[in-house]
Amino acid sequence: MTKKPQLENENHLSTSFDEYGQQRAVFDSTGAIADSDNLAYRITGSWEDSETFRDNSDIDRRFLSSSLSWFGDEGEYINVNYEYSKEKRSFDRGLITVPLANGKRKIADVSSDTSYDAGFSFNEVESNLVEIDTVFPIKQSGWNIESKLFYNSEKADDTHVEVGEVATDGTITRGVQGNIDRELNTFFARLQARGEFDLFLPMKLVTGVEYHEQDEEWINFAGSTQTGGTVTNPNSYNLINDSATASRNHRDVNMKSYGPFAQLDMQAADNVTITLGFREEFYSADFERRVLSSGVVTTADTPRDSKFTKSAGIVWNIIPEVSLYTSYADTFMAQNVYTGQQQQTALPPQEGRQYEAGVKWSTFDDRLLLTMAYFDIKQDNVYESVNGEAELTGGIDTNGIEFSVAGSPVSGWNIRASLGLLDAEIVSEDADTDGNRPTNVPEHTANLWTSYEFQGVDNPLSGFGIGSGITHVGNRYGDSEHSFELGDYTLVDAGIWYYFPTIGSSTLRVDLGVKNITDEEYYTASGGAYRISVGAPRTVFAGLRLDF
């Protein structure tokens, strides 16, 4: 979330780096303008010139955000934010799988830094974002009129290599692909009223209308297939950058959605709150592709349609420390016309419903929060991107339980822990996938992080802290057909830090840590048989932070 200006002065500088070449610096400054009680600014920026453990993995990133806020004497609020970012990095699809004799596949047994891309691959993105938020009270009514305007203009170019086939002898076939002169413009607007009133019961209401439009156009190219190199030694063949002579086509995708919404909170009793909500969303999308060499035009569209969705929930504070809640919500997401290299697909909206029930318990004088929740979700028209092409998975039914604990039971000790148990399956007319667990979804996840910082001005270790954590993710499948697995993994991280004695109003913190202490080999996600994201090996990192 964008950091907002505040009237109290705060400034900080920080830097971080690791053994693989990460170099990153961040600054943040906020405060009142000329000691004003109404005007505040915030300027945040970052710089990065890094490498990672992966081959050909350069990252060059710049970011600047500037905000100005006005706080009126009667609750008025205006915030204007402008952000600029520019990033150029290597294009990395990760590892690939190889075919087995039984029709299954397995992830290639190669080093985690192996890259199937080329030195000329890159992805460059530049964006300009403007955001305006306002709040204006209606005098003596208890109501506010609130608005948000958001506009982002993004320009990008990329050239990359896609693996298209792996032969049984390990020979790979690849091709150079990319996009040039890509422009993505996003506009969002919201106007709403917020207020309180009594109608048999005390009520709070938020109601308004939203509009969202996204337009993207670019020139796409795909070069000739090139066969050479092997799974274990892809660099034994020099890929030719034939992007200048590749076939090109111009693509344009536009999507619009808009509609009214409302949410009503009713205080049924001192310890019972009922929430009701609705939304009517109108949507449409269209796509055009023009082959530049021939002028042939292909179109696709999602005709204008609408969907009414609703939600409801109840929170019951049994005692001040314990709350029970339950909720229901329709889920809906209009989907754009998806454009892969081989096809253009007008996807139907993703629809479904969600039930949830849980309990929250605050103990140790609100220093520790424990939660437990059960949920049941059904979704239709779910799609996944498989090696860059859109595929409708079908429906997905999911239910599970989540446990979490967070807080500081005693001064200086922090703890965060969670456990998730998930039962998910695909509902499809395709016998090869019906009943299968969805791609990238584990049966269980768990994590624990705990830290302690020594307290007390008389304690010689005051300001010194130590923390450690463990994360476990269960086995996942790499595709809907369950042709290969990603496996499970457990990561152990640890770190220490020290706050130097305060000098005036300045505080300096030094951090040192190790991620993935056991050097676990693991895969974080699959985007298809030729797009396996690789987890980072053991990494030593350090950082400095100065607050003043």
ABEGO torsion letter per residue (X at the ends): XBBBBBABBBBBBBBBBBAAGBBBBBBBBBEBBGGBAABBBBBBBBBBBBBBABBGBBBBBBBBBBBBBBBBAAGBBBBBBBBBBBBBBBBBAEBBBBBBAAGBBBBBBBBAABBABBAABBBBBBBBBBBBBBBBBBBGAGBBBBBBBBBBBBBBBBBBBBBABBBAAGBBBBBBBEBBGBBBBBBBBBBBBBBBBBBGBBBBBBBBBBBBBBBBBBBBBBBBBBBEEBAABAAABBBBBAAAABBBBBBBBBBBBBEBBBBBBBBABAABBBBBBBBBBBBBBBBBBBBAAAGBBBBBBBBBBBBBBBBBBBBBBABAABBBBBBBBBBBBBBBBBBBAABBBBBBBBBEBBBBBBBBBBBGGGABBBBBBBBBBBBBGBBBBBGGBBBBAEBBBBBBBBBBBBEBABBGBBBBBBBBBBBBBBBBABAAABGBBBBGBBABBBBBBBBBBBBEAABAABGBBBBBBBBBBBBBBABAAGABBAEBBBBBBBBBBBBBBBBEABBBBBBBBBBGAAGBBBBABBAEAABBBBBBBBBBBBBBBBBX
